């Protein structure tokens, strides 16, 4: 298996968008609008302040992606990064691909002086939680709240 972890390009947007549709269906039984998602994915490439994607490529086929977004912490006078939109094609799961993607993000974060790297995960996604803990991540003592303002 020839595995490459690389920064995504605009050419990867359709695959990344499809991954997001797949993830929404798998994890929350939600159907997203493809055009909305592909437009949103493309905006990341148009505006680097929104974040960046990494993709996993096996034998020239993109089989996974993740998005890194940014947060400024005035408590720390430092930047934090967030893993978001993590997805691997099912037949490539359990092969250590996400682990390699994770370590690439940690290396990039370390090289860029990022204070910490975080993520949020569905409370019922016990498999993902175990993966993150196995990689050394710790659960934080926070709840997440939300209000939709575009109703």
Secondary structure as the mmCIF struct_conf table of DSSP 4:
data_model
#
loop_
_struct_conf.conf_type_id
_struct_conf.id
_struct_conf.beg_label_comp_id
_struct_conf.beg_label_asym_id
_struct_conf.beg_label_seq_id
_struct_conf.end_label_comp_id
_struct_conf.end_label_asym_id
_struct_conf.end_label_seq_id
STRN STRN1 UNK A 3 UNK A 7
HELX_RH_3T_P HELX_RH_3T_P1 UNK A 10 UNK A 12
HELX_RH_AL_P HELX_RH_AL_P1 UNK A 13 UNK A 28
HELX_RH_AL_P HELX_RH_AL_P2 UNK A 34 UNK A 46
TURN_TY1_P TURN_TY1_P1 UNK A 48 UNK A 49
BEND BEND1 UNK A 50 UNK A 50
STRN STRN2 UNK A 52 UNK A 58
TURN_TY1_P TURN_TY1_P2 UNK A 59 UNK A 60
STRN STRN3 UNK A 61 UNK A 73
TURN_TY1_P TURN_TY1_P3 UNK A 74 UNK A 77
STRN STRN4 UNK A 78 UNK A 88
HELX_RH_3T_P HELX_RH_3T_P2 UNK A 90 UNK A 92
TURN_TY1_P TURN_TY1_P4 UNK A 93 UNK A 94
BEND BEND2 UNK A 95 UNK A 96
HELX_RH_AL_P HELX_RH_AL_P3 UNK A 97 UNK A 111
TURN_TY1_P TURN_TY1_P5 UNK A 112 UNK A 113
BEND BEND3 UNK A 115 UNK A 115
STRN STRN5 UNK A 116 UNK A 119
TURN_TY1_P TURN_TY1_P6 UNK A 123 UNK A 124
HELX_RH_AL_P HELX_RH_AL_P4 UNK A 126 UNK A 134
TURN_TY1_P TURN_TY1_P7 UNK A 135 UNK A 136
BEND BEND4 UNK A 141 UNK A 141
BEND BEND5 UNK A 149 UNK A 149
#
